Amino acid sequence: MNKLDKNNLIGLSLKFKEWRGTNFFSSNSNFNCEFGDKSKGNFVIFLSSGLNKISIKINGNNNIVFIGDNSQLSNLRIVIKNSDLACSIGSNVTSSGNTSIHMGQNCLAGHGSLFVGEDVMIGKDVCIFTSDNHPIYDLSTNLCINNSPKNVVIGSHVWLGHRTIITKAVEIGAGSLIGTSSVVTKNIPGKCSAAGVPATVIKENISWSRNSNSSSVESMYSFI
């Protein structure tokens, strides 16, 4: 992404703003955030109060971390080790705990941003990577072959089962569900179930509901 427009970001939740050096915080929740010594121009904006034990480490410039309204997240760890990246998590997202997000771990390996839609349900011990973490070289040319940045996009109303791993450059369509302990290495279309290592589509034209009451089932259709 391009350099961030600071004025627009401040306007999201001005009353909570807090400056720490040249980095900007906006939050109504308790969390731990650490910046590298030379980091600047980073924004961390939480609009939800349902956050518990959130750890963010940023070593880079002009990054943004955003979590929307009414999200219930616990034991979430976000590590960003590059610049000009976004980690955006939508409204009404829930997690069972121990979620790890790793972005731009090595400046030579291609890295991308993470965009998570609304009403996503994240199981326990889920890991999301937006890069390979380390460069990979073609020995015949000595050129790095994994330095093309690509984003990870998780659509609205997606269910990620326990211990799911999502690798770089993956898109998961709205309404889909990913089985327990799956490794998602390629795009998964919307309204389907997928599982396995690597994850493949098992059934199409399906979705899921948080519970069996009529309002929950009806709300499912607003996302898919």
N, C-alpha and C positions, 0 to 999 in steps of 0.2 A: 504494500500500500504506500501511498505518498505521504509526505510530511503531514502531521496532524494539525487541524485548525483548532487552536487552543480555545478561542472564544466560543465556538460552538459547543465544545465538550464541557466547558465550565457551565454553560447554560442548562445542562441536563439536571443538575442538582446543586445549585449555587449555595444553598444554605448550609451544606455539609462540607464545604471546601476546606482543605487544609494543605498548606504548602510545606514541603520538606525539601529545602534547597531548591532545585529546579524541577522537582517532580510533584505531581498533583494528586491529592487524595480526595475522594468524595464518597463517604460511606456512613451508614447508620448501623453498622455491625462491628463487632470486635474481630480483628484479624491481625496477622503478622505479615508485614511487607518489608523486604530488604532490597536495597539498590546497590549496584556496584559503585565503587568510588567515583568513577567518571561518568556514570549514567545521568542523563538529563532528558527533559521533555517527555517523561512518561506519565501516563494517566491511569489511575485505578479508581473505578467508579462502581459502587455497589448501591443499587436501589432497594434491595431486599434486606429485611431484618432477620430472616430465618437462616442465618449462616453461622456455622460453628466450626472452630478450629480450621480456619482458612490460612494457608501459608502461600505467599507469593514471593518469588525471587526473580529480580530482573537485573540483567547485566547487559545493557544496551541503551539505545536512545530512541525516543519518539514511538514508544510502544503504548498500546492501550489495553487494559483489562476491564471488561464491562460485564456486570451480572444484573439481570432485569428484576422486575417486581415479583414478589411472592415466590421466589425460588427457595427451596429448602435443601441446602447443601451442607455436608459435614465432612471433616477430614479431607478437604480438597487441597491438593498441592499443585501449584502452577509454577513452572520454571521456564523463563525466557532468557536465552543467551544469544540475542542478536538484536537488530534494530528494525524499526518500521514495520512491526508486526501487530496484529490484533487478535485478542482472545475474547470473543463475544459470546456470552451465554444468555439465552432469552429468558422470558418470564415463565413462572410456574414450572421450572425445572427442578427435579428432585434427585437425590442420590442416597445410596445406602451406606456410603462411606469409603474412605481410602481410594479416592479417585486421583489419578496422576495425569497431568498434562505437561508434555515436554515439547518446547518449541525452539528451533534454531540452535541446537546444542553446539554446533561447530560452524564457524563462519565460512568454511570452504564447501560444506555440504549444502545443497539447495534446501531452503526452508520456506514454509508458508504459514498463513494465518489459520485460525480455527473459528468457525462460525457454527453455533449450536442454536437451533430454533426454539420454539416455545413448547411447553408441556412434554419435555423429554424426560424419560425415567431411566436413571443410570443405576445399574446394580453395583454390588460391592467389588472392590479391587479392579476397577476398569482403568486401563491405561490408553492414552491417546498420544500419538507421536506425529508431528508435522514435518519431520525430516528423518534421515537415516542416522543422525547424530554424528557420523564421521564420514569423511570423504572416501569414495571408492575410485580407484584409478585403473585405466586401461594401460596395461604394461607395454603394449606395442607403441603407444603414442605418448604415454606419461600424462594424459589429460584426465581431469576429473570428470566422471561420467554421471554423477548424481547431484549436480549443482543447479538443476532447474527447479525454481520454487513453485510449489503447487499447494493450494489450500486444502484443508479438511473441512467438509461441510456436512453437518448432521441436521437433517430436516426436522420440522416440527412433529411432535407426537411420535417420536422414535423410542423404542425400548431397547436398551443395551443390557443384556444379561450379565450376571456375575462373571468376573474375570475376563471380560471381552477385551481384546487388544485391537486398536485401530491404527493402521499405519498411514504414512503420508499419502497425499493426493487421492484420498478416498472421499466419495460422496455417498451418503445414505439418504434415500428419498423419504418423504413424509409418510408417516403411518406404519413404517416397517418395524420388525422386531428381529433382534440378533440373539441367537442362542448362547447359552452359557459356555464360557471358555473358547469362544470362537476367535479367530484371527482374521480381521477384515483387511484384505490387501487390494481389493478392486471395488469399483462402484457397485452399490446395491440399489435397485430401483425402489420406488415407493410402493406401499401397500403389499408387502410380501414378508415372508419369514425366511431367514437365512441362518446357516450354522455351519460349523466345521472349520478345519485348518487346511487350506484357506476356506473362508466362508463362501458358500454357494447358495443360490436360491433353492428353497425346498418347496414352498407353496406360494402362489400368487393370488392377488385379489382378496387379501385378508388385512385385518388390522387388529387392534387390541384396545381394551378399556382398563382403567385403573380398578374398577369394581363393577358389579353387576347392576347397580341401580340405573334407572332410566336416564337421569340427568347426565351421568358419566358416559353412557353409551351415546347419547345425543351429542354431547360435546366432542366426541371423537370425530364426528363428521365435519366439524368446523375446521379441522386441520388437514384433512385428506381430500 
